[in-house]
Amino acid sequence: MTEVKITNVPGYCRVQIKGHAGYGFNHHLPAGNDIVCAAISMLGQTVAQRILQMSEEKKLGINELTVKEALIDIKVVPKAAYRNELDVTIKTIVTGFELLAKAHPSYINLGWEI
């Protein structure tokens, strides 16, 4: 099961995604064919790329950005003027994770502080 935890409070944001969904294994699919893990990874890679873009645009500071197999961990501090832009990004990603969890509740566990 993949754990997704997002904290998005004034002055701080963290997105942490860890673990493998296990859908492919449970359905006897070959390695690399886990559709739930692929969807989780796509959402995680999207938020990571958007955070990098916002950093390049000087809209936030990145305290940590780890992207590797079975782990995405991002910690940022947004500039006050761009807080809303980060909020929209996070709300969009949260919506995607909620849709995925609704479709595949046995493979993804969500936790928010937003």
GROMACS elastic network, one bead per residue, 0.5 to 0.9 nm:
[ bonds ]
;  ai    aj funct       b0    kb
    1    18     6  0.87230   500
    1    19     6  0.63241   500
    1    20     6  0.56646   500
    1    22     6  0.59715   500
    1    23     6  0.83829   500
    1   106     6  0.71633   500
    1   108     6  0.53787   500
    1   109     6  0.70062   500
    2    17     6  0.69386   500
    2    18     6  0.56446   500
    2    20     6  0.51710   500
    2    22     6  0.81329   500
    2    37     6  0.79565   500
    2    40     6  0.82780   500
    2    70     6  0.83404   500
    2   107     6  0.62363   500
    2   109     6  0.61505   500
    2   110     6  0.85619   500
    3    16     6  0.78305   500
    3    17     6  0.56956   500
    3    18     6  0.53875   500
    3    19     6  0.64373   500
    3    20     6  0.85596   500
    3    21     6  0.85739   500
    3   107     6  0.88090   500
    3   108     6  0.60136   500
    3   110     6  0.61861   500
    3   111     6  0.79725   500
    4    15     6  0.75434   500
    4    16     6  0.57791   500
    4    18     6  0.67162   500
    4    40     6  0.89929   500
    4    97     6  0.82535   500
    4   108     6  0.73103   500
    4   109     6  0.60908   500
    4   111     6  0.62028   500
    4   112     6  0.83454   500
    5    14     6  0.78968   500
    5    15     6  0.60537   500
    5    16     6  0.51993   500
    5    17     6  0.65022   500
    5    18     6  0.89041   500
    5   109     6  0.83841   500
    5   110     6  0.59932   500
    5   112     6  0.57937   500
    5   113     6  0.81892   500
    6    13     6  0.74677   500
    6    14     6  0.56389   500
    6    16     6  0.62903   500
    6    17     6  0.85468   500
    6    90     6  0.83503   500
    6    94     6  0.82178   500
    6   110     6  0.82788   500
    6   111     6  0.63992   500
    6   113     6  0.62486   500
    6   114     6  0.74220   500
    7    12     6  0.76725   500
    7    13     6  0.54163   500
    7    14     6  0.50835   500
    7    15     6  0.65795   500
    7    16     6  0.87611   500
    7   111     6  0.84517   500
    7   112     6  0.58621   500
    7   114     6  0.57626   500
    8    11     6  0.82395   500
    8    12     6  0.61072   500
    8    14     6  0.64497   500
    8    15     6  0.83085   500
    8    86     6  0.88603   500
    8    87     6  0.75207   500
    8    90     6  0.76359   500
    8   112     6  0.80601   500
    8   113     6  0.61058   500
    9    12     6  0.55078   500
    9    13     6  0.62405   500
    9   113     6  0.71762   500
    9   114     6  0.58566   500
   10    13     6  0.79785   500
   10    77     6  0.88772   500
   10    78     6  0.85949   500
   10    80     6  0.86351   500
   10    83     6  0.79104   500
   11    76     6  0.85187   500
   11    77     6  0.56420   500
   11    78     6  0.62114   500
   11    79     6  0.77846   500
   11    80     6  0.76090   500
   11    83     6  0.81404   500
   12    75     6  0.74622   500
   12    76     6  0.59867   500
   12    78     6  0.67847   500
   13    74     6  0.79383   500
   13    75     6  0.57757   500
   13    76     6  0.52895   500
   13    77     6  0.63558   500
   13    78     6  0.78119   500
   13    86     6  0.87024   500
   13    90     6  0.89355   500
   13   114     6  0.89792   500
   14    73     6  0.72715   500
   14    74     6  0.54120   500
   14    76     6  0.64282   500
   14    77     6  0.89528   500
   15    44     6  0.84276   500
   15    47     6  0.85017   500
   15    48     6  0.88977   500
   15    72     6  0.74547   500
   15    73     6  0.57781   500
   15    74     6  0.51378   500
   15    75     6  0.66956   500
   15    76     6  0.89574   500
   15    90     6  0.87806   500
   16    44     6  0.87222   500
   16    71     6  0.73998   500
   16    72     6  0.56120   500
   16    74     6  0.63653   500
   16    75     6  0.85400   500
   17    40     6  0.83288   500
   17    41     6  0.86666   500
   17    44     6  0.72320   500
   17    70     6  0.75188   500
   17    71     6  0.56145   500
   17    72     6  0.50346   500
   17    73     6  0.64128   500
   18    69     6  0.86720   500
   18    70     6  0.51707   500
   18    72     6  0.64292   500
   18    73     6  0.81060   500
   19    22     6  0.88912   500
   19    69     6  0.84554   500
   19    71     6  0.65575   500
   20    23     6  0.85229   500
   20    37     6  0.63427   500
   20    69     6  0.88749   500
   20    70     6  0.59154   500
   20    71     6  0.89751   500
   20   107     6  0.83361   500
   20   108     6  0.89042   500
   21    24     6  0.79706   500
   21    25     6  0.88388   500
   21    34     6  0.77277   500
   21    36     6  0.63273   500
   21    37     6  0.52777   500
   21    40     6  0.83802   500
   21   106     6  0.84820   500
   21   108     6  0.63344   500
   22    25     6  0.52553   500
   22    26     6  0.60903   500
   22    27     6  0.85699   500
   22    34     6  0.72428   500
   22    36     6  0.80824   500
   22    37     6  0.75446   500
   22   107     6  0.64643   500
   23    26     6  0.51943   500
   23    27     6  0.61516   500
   23    28     6  0.85917   500
   23    29     6  0.84198   500
   23    33     6  0.88612   500
   23    34     6  0.56772   500
   23    35     6  0.72331   500
   23    36     6  0.62959   500
   23    37     6  0.74487   500
   23   104     6  0.87048   500
   23   106     6  0.85170   500
   23   107     6  0.65037   500
   24    27     6  0.51541   500
   24    28     6  0.60445   500
   24    30     6  0.71118   500
   24    31     6  0.72629   500
   24    32     6  0.78903   500
   24    33     6  0.59467   500
   24    35     6  0.71152   500
   24    36     6  0.79821   500
   24    37     6  0.82936   500
   25    28     6  0.50752   500
   25    29     6  0.59453   500
   25    30     6  0.76999   500
   25    31     6  0.77597   500
   25    33     6  0.89167   500
   25    34     6  0.75782   500
   26    29     6  0.77367   500
   27    34     6  0.88178   500
   29    32     6  0.81945   500
   29    33     6  0.60746   500
   29    34     6  0.72299   500
   30    33     6  0.58354   500
   30    34     6  0.82373   500
   31    34     6  0.73767   500
   32    35     6  0.86502   500
   32    37     6  0.89397   500
   32    38     6  0.84823   500
   33    36     6  0.89898   500
   33    37     6  0.85184   500
   33    38     6  0.79773   500
   34    37     6  0.53575   500
   34    38     6  0.61642   500
   34    39     6  0.87379   500
   35    39     6  0.61656   500
   35    40     6  0.86279   500
   36    39     6  0.51401   500
   36    40     6  0.61924   500
   36    41     6  0.85049   500
   36   100     6  0.76544   500
   36   104     6  0.75044   500
   36   107     6  0.73670   500
   36   108     6  0.83596   500
   37    40     6  0.50681   500
   37    41     6  0.59847   500
   37    42     6  0.85211   500
   37   107     6  0.85682   500
   38    41     6  0.50469   500
   38    42     6  0.61096   500
   38    43     6  0.87292   500
   39    42     6  0.50805   500
   39    43     6  0.63683   500
   39    44     6  0.86236   500
   39    96     6  0.89993   500
   39    97     6  0.87857   500
   39   100     6  0.77541   500
   40    43     6  0.52872   500
   40    44     6  0.61743   500
   40    45     6  0.85824   500
   40    96     6  0.87886   500
   40    97     6  0.72974   500
   40   100     6  0.79764   500
   40   108     6  0.85921   500
   41    45     6  0.59122   500
   41    46     6  0.83688   500
   41    70     6  0.86479   500
   41    72     6  0.87033   500
   42    45     6  0.51271   500
   42    46     6  0.60180   500
   42    47     6  0.86924   500
   43    46     6  0.50883   500
   43    47     6  0.63454   500
   43    48     6  0.86290   500
   43    93     6  0.64026   500
   43    96     6  0.71422   500
   43    97     6  0.75512   500
   44    47     6  0.53337   500
   44    48     6  0.61500   500
   44    49     6  0.86379   500
   44    67     6  0.87460   500
   44    72     6  0.67697   500
   44    93     6  0.81321   500
   45    48     6  0.50128   500
   45    49     6  0.60881   500
   45    50     6  0.85618   500
   45    67     6  0.80351   500
   45    72     6  0.81862   500
   46    49     6  0.52107   500
   46    50     6  0.61801   500
   46    51     6  0.86028   500
   46    93     6  0.82788   500
   47    50     6  0.50527   500
   47    51     6  0.60814   500
   47    52     6  0.85877   500
   47    89     6  0.73165   500
   47    90     6  0.76851   500
   47    93     6  0.69794   500
   48    51     6  0.51437   500
   48    52     6  0.62700   500
   48    53     6  0.87333   500
   48    65     6  0.77184   500
   48    66     6  0.89283   500
   48    67     6  0.79716   500
   48    72     6  0.80968   500
   48    73     6  0.88707   500
   48    74     6  0.72909   500
   49    52     6  0.50316   500
   49    53     6  0.62219   500
   49    54     6  0.86594   500
   50    53     6  0.50134   500
   50    54     6  0.61690   500
   50    55     6  0.85421   500
   50    89     6  0.78026   500
   51    54     6  0.50762   500
   51    55     6  0.61133   500
   51    56     6  0.86400   500
   51    60     6  0.80476   500
   51    62     6  0.80112   500
   51    74     6  0.84794   500
   51    76     6  0.81714   500
   51    86     6  0.82967   500
   51    89     6  0.88617   500
   52    55     6  0.50199   500
   52    56     6  0.62218   500
   52    57     6  0.86286   500
   52    62     6  0.81883   500
   52    65     6  0.89012   500
   53    56     6  0.50797   500
   53    57     6  0.62310   500
   53    58     6  0.86890   500
   53    59     6  0.87973   500
   54    58     6  0.62835   500
   54    59     6  0.52256   500
   54    60     6  0.62139   500
   54    61     6  0.85945   500
   54    78     6  0.89792   500
   54    86     6  0.84415   500
   55    59     6  0.56605   500
   55    60     6  0.51786   500
   55    61     6  0.59741   500
   55    62     6  0.68819   500
   55    78     6  0.89344   500
   56    59     6  0.76109   500
   56    60     6  0.85075   500
   57    60     6  0.80286   500
   58    61     6  0.73660   500
   58    79     6  0.82884   500
   59    78     6  0.62260   500
   59    79     6  0.56510   500
   59    80     6  0.86081   500
   59    81     6  0.78735   500
   59    82     6  0.58713   500
   59    83     6  0.84723   500
   59    85     6  0.89759   500
   59    86     6  0.89193   500
   60    76     6  0.66754   500
   60    77     6  0.55963   500
   60    79     6  0.52443   500
   60    80     6  0.87904   500
   60    82     6  0.76407   500
   60    83     6  0.86651   500
   60    86     6  0.87941   500
   61    75     6  0.87034   500
   61    76     6  0.55634   500
   61    77     6  0.51827   500
   61    78     6  0.61840   500
   61    79     6  0.77285   500
   62    65     6  0.68493   500
   62    74     6  0.76369   500
   62    75     6  0.61104   500
   62    77     6  0.65101   500
   62    78     6  0.85187   500
   63    74     6  0.76649   500
   63    75     6  0.52929   500
   63    76     6  0.53956   500
   63    77     6  0.73217   500
   64    73     6  0.71159   500
   64    74     6  0.53893   500
   64    76     6  0.70102   500
   65    72     6  0.75044   500
   65    73     6  0.58031   500
   65    75     6  0.65389   500
   65    76     6  0.84596   500
   66    71     6  0.72006   500
   66    72     6  0.54416   500
   66    73     6  0.50580   500
   66    74     6  0.63263   500
   67    70     6  0.83972   500
   67    71     6  0.60152   500
   67    73     6  0.66920   500
   67    74     6  0.83257   500
   68    71     6  0.53863   500
   68    72     6  0.64067   500
   69    72     6  0.80126   500
   78    81     6  0.82121   500
   78    82     6  0.65038   500
   78    83     6  0.58478   500
   78    86     6  0.73501   500
   79    82     6  0.55432   500
   79    83     6  0.63310   500
   80    83     6  0.52258   500
   80    84     6  0.83916   500
   81    84     6  0.76622   500
   81    85     6  0.87147   500
   82    85     6  0.53052   500
   82    86     6  0.66059   500
   82    87     6  0.87972   500
   83    86     6  0.52735   500
   83    87     6  0.61977   500
   83    88     6  0.88170   500
   84    88     6  0.62414   500
   84    89     6  0.86624   500
   85    88     6  0.52886   500
   85    89     6  0.64326   500
   85    90     6  0.88179   500
   86    89     6  0.50471   500
   86    90     6  0.61942   500
   86    91     6  0.85809   500
   87    90     6  0.51446   500
   87    91     6  0.60448   500
   87    92     6  0.85250   500
   87   114     6  0.87881   500
   88    91     6  0.51019   500
   88    92     6  0.61100   500
   88    93     6  0.86768   500
   89    92     6  0.52418   500
   89    93     6  0.63890   500
   89    94     6  0.86766   500
   90    93     6  0.51502   500
   90    94     6  0.60225   500
   90    95     6  0.85540   500
   90   114     6  0.88035   500
   91    94     6  0.50061   500
   91    95     6  0.61480   500
   91    96     6  0.87457   500
   91   114     6  0.87069   500
   92    95     6  0.51816   500
   92    96     6  0.65326   500
   92    97     6  0.89068   500
   93    96     6  0.50986   500
   93    97     6  0.63233   500
   93    98     6  0.86450   500
   94    97     6  0.50923   500
   94    98     6  0.60704   500
   94    99     6  0.86048   500
   94   112     6  0.85383   500
   95    98     6  0.51043   500
   95    99     6  0.62284   500
   95   100     6  0.86283   500
   96    99     6  0.52227   500
   96   100     6  0.62449   500
   96   101     6  0.86464   500
   97   100     6  0.50295   500
   97   101     6  0.60326   500
   97   102     6  0.85140   500
   97   108     6  0.84974   500
   97   110     6  0.77547   500
   98   101     6  0.50506   500
   98   102     6  0.60819   500
   98   103     6  0.86415   500
   98   110     6  0.78148   500
   99   102     6  0.51513   500
   99   103     6  0.63576   500
   99   104     6  0.86562   500
  100   103     6  0.51817   500
  100   104     6  0.60073   500
  100   105     6  0.77397   500
  100   108     6  0.78981   500
  101   104     6  0.50182   500
  101   106     6  0.79182   500
  101   107     6  0.74769   500
  101   108     6  0.57226   500
  101   109     6  0.72323   500
  101   110     6  0.76620   500
  102   105     6  0.56070   500
  104   107     6  0.58320   500
  104   108     6  0.69924   500
  105   108     6  0.58177   500
  105   109     6  0.73307   500
  106   109     6  0.79131   500
